[in-house]
Amino acid sequence: MILEDKQTCCFMHLVERFIADNNNYLLPVKQYMNTVPNKVLLGYYDDEYIYLIPSVVIGMCDKLLIENNLAPFNMQTVLKQLFALNYIKVHWIMSKEVRYRPQKRIGSTKRRYITFYRRVFPKSIGERGRV
């Protein structure tokens, strides 16, 4: 995956690595209660979307970047670029501004997620059978 913006390209590369890592996992939305205590929950997925937990994914990216003496990503820029590429779902609010982390109810909680279209990660989700 080659993107024009270097930060966006690096962010997407890290997200793909996190999803592929056996120490992390995604849960189907309907199985939100089936958490695995010794792995990191990155988020949830359904037939259309992948809902990544921003604090987890961005925190993992920041940790990796800081460990390698690099500056954290400017997430506003990254999210704008992902929206421009039609990689993430957004929510338009009344003032005609874009909210890059729309709310989603999973179980009894309603939170904001970075909502990727599932087609962005065609080989990462479901095919391995461990998510």
Backbone torsions as a table, in degrees:
resi	resn	phi	psi	omega
1	MET	NA	117.4	179.9
2	ILE	-115.4	123.3	179.3
3	LEU	-119.7	155.0	-178.8
4	GLU	-66.6	-43.6	-177.8
5	ASP	-81.5	123.6	-175.7
6	LYS	-62.2	-41.5	180.0
7	GLN	-63.8	-42.0	-179.8
8	THR	-65.1	-42.5	178.4
9	CYS	-61.6	-45.2	178.8
10	CYS	-64.9	-41.4	178.3
11	PHE	-60.6	-47.1	-179.6
12	MET	-63.9	-38.6	177.8
13	HIS	-62.2	-44.4	178.9
14	LEU	-65.3	-41.8	178.9
15	VAL	-61.5	-43.3	177.3
16	GLU	-60.8	-41.0	178.3
17	ARG	-65.7	-41.2	178.9
18	PHE	-61.8	-43.2	-179.5
19	ILE	-65.6	-38.3	-178.5
20	ALA	-76.9	-19.4	-177.0
21	ASP	-69.5	132.9	-179.3
22	ASN	-69.9	-11.5	177.8
23	ASN	-85.7	-6.6	-179.6
24	ASN	-121.2	161.6	177.6
25	TYR	-156.4	161.4	173.2
26	LEU	-118.5	145.7	178.6
27	LEU	-111.4	144.1	169.6
28	PRO	-62.9	143.4	-177.2
29	VAL	-54.3	-40.8	-176.9
30	LYS	-72.5	-13.0	179.5
31	GLN	-113.0	34.6	-174.8
32	TYR	-58.9	-19.8	-178.7
33	MET	-82.9	-14.0	-174.2
34	ASN	-86.7	56.4	-179.1
35	THR	-73.3	152.6	179.2
36	VAL	-110.5	116.2	-171.8
37	PRO	-66.9	-26.2	-175.9
38	ASN	-100.7	15.5	176.6
39	LYS	-130.0	163.3	-179.5
40	VAL	-94.3	122.8	176.7
41	LEU	-80.0	114.6	179.1
42	LEU	-84.7	-27.1	-178.0
43	GLY	159.7	-152.6	-173.7
44	TYR	-135.1	167.3	175.2
45	TYR	-147.4	156.9	171.5
46	ASP	-137.1	-163.5	-176.1
47	ASP	-66.2	-27.9	-175.3
48	GLU	-106.0	-34.0	-169.0
49	TYR	-131.5	161.6	168.9
50	ILE	-119.7	122.1	-176.6
51	TYR	-103.4	99.5	-179.5
52	LEU	-88.8	138.5	178.5
53	ILE	-77.9	113.1	-174.3
54	PRO	-56.7	-45.1	-176.6
55	SER	-62.6	-33.8	-179.4
56	VAL	-74.3	-53.7	-175.2
57	VAL	-66.4	-46.5	-179.8
58	ILE	-67.1	-39.0	176.8
59	GLY	-61.2	-42.0	178.4
60	MET	-65.9	-39.9	176.9
61	CYS	-63.0	-48.9	-179.6
62	ASP	-58.9	-42.3	-179.9
63	LYS	-60.7	-46.8	178.6
64	LEU	-62.4	-43.3	-179.0
65	LEU	-65.4	-44.1	-179.4
66	ILE	-65.6	-39.5	177.4
67	GLU	-60.4	-27.9	-179.9
68	ASN	-102.2	19.9	176.6
69	ASN	57.8	39.4	176.9
70	LEU	-116.7	155.2	179.5
71	ALA	-76.3	144.3	175.9
72	PRO	-61.6	157.8	179.5
73	PHE	-67.3	148.6	168.0
74	ASN	-84.0	95.1	-171.6
75	MET	-64.1	-30.4	177.8
76	GLN	-61.6	-44.1	178.5
77	THR	-65.4	-44.0	-179.7
78	VAL	-61.6	-46.7	-179.2
79	LEU	-65.6	-37.9	176.6
80	LYS	-62.1	-42.5	179.4
81	GLN	-65.9	-42.1	178.9
82	LEU	-63.2	-37.8	176.5
83	PHE	-66.1	-44.3	179.7
84	ALA	-60.7	-32.8	178.6
85	LEU	-84.7	-1.0	-178.0
86	ASN	61.8	40.5	176.8
87	TYR	-94.6	-26.2	-177.7
88	ILE	-124.7	152.3	175.2
89	LYS	-86.6	139.8	179.2
90	VAL	-125.0	171.7	178.1
91	HIS	-126.8	127.3	177.2
92	TRP	-89.6	130.5	178.2
93	ILE	-100.8	171.3	-170.8
94	MET	-58.9	-30.2	-179.7
95	SER	-81.3	13.9	179.5
96	LYS	65.2	23.1	173.8
97	GLU	-94.5	160.1	-178.7
98	VAL	-99.4	133.3	172.1
99	ARG	-105.9	115.2	-172.8
100	TYR	-81.2	-10.3	178.7
101	ARG	-125.0	80.5	-178.5
102	PRO	-66.2	156.4	179.6
103	GLN	-80.8	147.9	177.1
104	LYS	-144.5	135.2	175.8
105	ARG	-91.7	120.2	173.5
106	ILE	-124.4	116.5	-172.4
107	GLY	70.4	-133.7	-178.9
108	SER	-98.2	0.4	-178.8
109	THR	-108.4	144.5	177.2
110	LYS	-115.2	117.6	-177.3
111	ARG	-133.8	169.6	174.8
112	ARG	-93.2	134.6	179.6
113	TYR	-129.1	155.5	167.0
114	ILE	-83.2	110.1	-170.7
115	THR	-100.3	99.3	178.0
116	PHE	-85.6	145.2	169.0
117	TYR	-70.1	136.0	-174.2
118	ARG	-62.3	-28.2	179.9
119	ARG	-62.0	-19.0	-179.5
120	VAL	-66.7	-30.9	-179.4
121	PHE	-119.6	64.9	-172.2
122	PRO	-65.1	-33.3	-177.1
123	LYS	-94.4	-9.8	-172.2
124	SER	-87.6	-28.0	-170.3
125	ILE	-111.8	131.4	171.6
126	GLY	82.3	-33.4	-177.0
127	GLU	-71.4	-27.7	-178.2
128	ARG	-82.4	-18.8	177.1
129	GLY	74.7	6.4	-178.7
130	ARG	-105.8	-3.9	-178.6
131	VAL	-91.3	NA	NA
